[in-house]
Amino acid sequence: MEIESAIPGWALAPAAVATGLIVASGRRPALRDAWSVLAALAQTALVLALLPGALDGTPLVWRPLDLAPGVPLSLRGDALGVAFAAVASALWVLTTVYSVGYVRAAHEHAQTRYFASFALCLFATVGLALAENLLTFFCFFEVLTVAAYPLVVHRGTPAAARAGRIYLAYTLTGGTGLLAAVAGTYVLVGHVDFIPGGFLAGAGASPAVLWALFLAFALGCGVKAAVVPLHTWLPIAMIAPTPVSALLHAVAVVKAGVFGFVRITGFVFGVDLLGDLGMGPALAVAAGVTILFGSLAALGQDNLKRLLAFSTVSQLSYIVLGVALGTLDAVTGGVLHIASHAVLKITLFFCAGAIYVTEHRERVSELDGIGRRMPLTMAAFVLAAVMLAGLPPGIAFTSKWRLLTGAAEGGAWLAVAVLLASTVLSIAYFAPVVVRAYARGDGGPVAEAPLTVLVPLLVTAAAGLVLGLVGAGPLLDLAQATAAAVRGTP
């Protein structure tokens, strides 16, 4: 059952309108920044209005026009889409406040372009989250690619330009693969609607054709999801300002990739077909390799943002692994980890940015005594790092526990070993930061970042803890509803 409503469409309006208003208000910074905050608040409220329908199985849908014959521009507030859109929108509020403090403290140039690009990225993110079919998803997926480019090259340096070229080379190649997969699916079955449990099993196609489609989809989503060996662009993009890194890692770009994997595996192929043709096990192997590679690569990083980047490479594939395994608990854990990782990784990047604008330090080897000079910031960092490693009582413990039980339920003991090894490695790559912050150096006078930078990181750290203590609340309900849909039993 579904209900026709314009609310899914209205959920896109705040970011779209704000993009124009931000550009028009470029000479009035206070007004420009106010548009960003107001748009983020309005978008969050509209997305949350979709929550009741997502939870009770009566999603709101909006189909204003056709993108192609028989393929409408269609938005639908199902459990998966609302979960992703709500997390992205709520974190946009905090990221906007943080960005205002950061860009002013760091005296960043081109602030109007920066905030306009931010708004356009969140417009695209909510659009792809609520997309009801593959073509709508693809359109917003590519808008996000283009919208994030000015943020990647924001510094304007030769290194930033190189990072931008690499970013476009990877993401546009992935987009080409995704478009080919969408077109191939339409030719094969005559529609591209997302259907719980998938629809390609009844297409009558040969295994070779289905594998070709799967590989094209995997390329399209795998680039943004930073699945090895498609991950290289992500650490290079860390040259962007820290709030951009937070956007790339926690809210929009990379999350669009793993979100795409959930849609493709659960709403296009279906877990049974993936298992029958060996695609699920192959995807699980790719995810496991990525989890271990990202964790091991993070161990050798001295630049704090690159350490966090390789941590993201590892943590994102928890989500891919969950849907590849396909059991109810594994999918629930994977979908919930979209939110877990978002809240905790954005905290860690916020902390890295606070250290930069206050002390102009970017390397782990430069952080001696920082825990005494910036006690609140480093307390938030340590708390988020412990929770992201999967230790209780943070929200990531809830998602990781579900992943572990789901892997065990399916007899995937190698996946269990990978997840446990990743926990140990996560502690290992965060340990040098903690040791230098508290066990080395003489400290100095306390000097925290400006409140607009400090408060958001404290809020997100607290949110990760509170969500863990309450068992993830409605986010877990949405993840369980998504898992049931992926299994074809909504």
C-alpha angles and dihedrals in degrees: 000000000000137000125223109232139150092224094096088054093045088054087070094049102078095057093041094050092042091056090063095040092051091053091046091050096049094123093051105060096182092054092043091053091046091057089055094051094044092048092050091050093047093048091050091051093050093048091049088054086067092056100087093053092046092052098046097042098252103108121189115242134194125192109173102162146351121267090190134354106302093357112100129196090252132180123189129181100217123156096268095046095046092048092054095040093048094050092046094047096046092049090048088065092056094039090054093052090045092048092053090057094040100050092046095046091046092042092231118189126228093031093163092056088046096055093040090054090048091054092047090051091054091047089056093043094055090044094055091041092057097037111131096197141031097256093052088047092050093051094054091039090060094042086058091052092054095040093054094051097080088052093052092052094037095119091063093216126132089253090053091049090051091049089051093052092050091046092053094043091056101038097043090048088051090048091053090053091048092050091050090051093049092049092046091051092051092050091048101048106010097241140058102206118140108244123187108252092018132265108228093088089077096044095096092227124148120256089249092057092046091049090051090053092047093052091049091051090046090053092048095050098027095068094058091038088055094229110174123290091021094059102086097100094059102068089041090055089061088092087084121095114285096253087056089052088052090051093048095047107031112024118022133357106041092033088056088060097052091040086055090054090055091051094046098045098040104030104031109028104016125220094263093056091045090054096044093053096040094247094120094054091045091051090047090054091050090049093048092050090049093049092054096039093051092048094048092046090051090058092068099047123111096175105084096215092049089050089054090045093057089044087057091050087056099041096048091062090060084076093047090048091051095055092040091057089049101199118134095250094043093052091044090052093046094050092044089051089064086070096035094054093042095055096042100039092049087054091054093049091046088054092049090052092048090054091049098050092044104038104008091232122143104164130081089225089061096055100087109144094359090129091066095042095046103024098163095046094048093044088056090047094051092045092050092045092051091048094046090054085064099253119144142294098024126097092256089063088061094050094042093048089055090049091051094048091045092051091048091047089056093045091246095145093160088059089051089053091049092051093048092047089050090055091055092045091049090056089047097053094045093045096079090056092053094044093051093043095054111013101044136053130028098266115219139204116341110257117166125185120267114290093252087061098037101046097056093053091049090049094050092046090051091046091055090052096044093047089052093050092052094044093253093297116216090356088070090048090053092047092051091048089051092049090052090050092049088053089050095248105104 
